[in-house]
Amino acid sequence: MASDWEILQKKLKDRFDSEVDYDSILFLIGLQELGKPYRKYKKDEKLEIMHIAICTLLEPFGFYEFVGKDEDGWPHWNLKENLPFLDAKQQNKLIIDSIIDYFKREEFI
């Protein structure tokens, strides 16, 4: 039986007609949360969009609190609690589990 992560990856591959890696998924979530039409973004904007995804994914765990959008419509969060030290494997698991939860809330998987 396929895991939720494998199901999500397959659905995204079918949707975009190509493999979608970890960073691309974060970028997609960030774009979704930004709520602006897709356009070409500069490298620093892409990193900001991925940061939007991370804040969105970790907010349900109590690490971030959404404070609103700025005058340009970009969302902002306050750090409520420092993340505990996690090794790379633990960080990866936390983010993957958060991504799965996000797509379940969106009823994608």
Rosetta blueprint (number, residue, H / E / L):
1 M L
2 A L
3 S L
4 D H
5 W H
6 E H
7 I H
8 L H
9 Q H
10 K H
11 K H
12 L H
13 K H
14 D H
15 R H
16 F H
17 D L
18 S L
19 E L
20 V L
21 D L
22 Y H
23 D H
24 S H
25 I H
26 L H
27 F H
28 L H
29 I H
30 G H
31 L H
32 Q H
33 E H
34 L H
35 G L
36 K L
37 P L
38 Y L
39 R L
40 K L
41 Y L
42 K L
43 K H
44 D H
45 E H
46 K H
47 L H
48 E H
49 I H
50 M H
51 H H
52 I H
53 A H
54 I H
55 C H
56 T H
57 L H
58 L H
59 E H
60 P H
61 F H
62 G L
63 F L
64 Y E
65 E E
66 F E
67 V E
68 G E
69 K E
70 D L
71 E L
72 D L
73 G L
74 W L
75 P E
76 H E
77 W E
78 N E
79 L E
80 K L
81 E L
82 N L
83 L L
84 P L
85 F L
86 L L
87 D L
88 A H
89 K H
90 Q H
91 Q H
92 N H
93 K H
94 L H
95 I H
96 I H
97 D H
98 S H
99 I H
100 I H
101 D H
102 Y H
103 F H
104 K H
105 R H
106 E L
107 E L
108 F L
109 I L
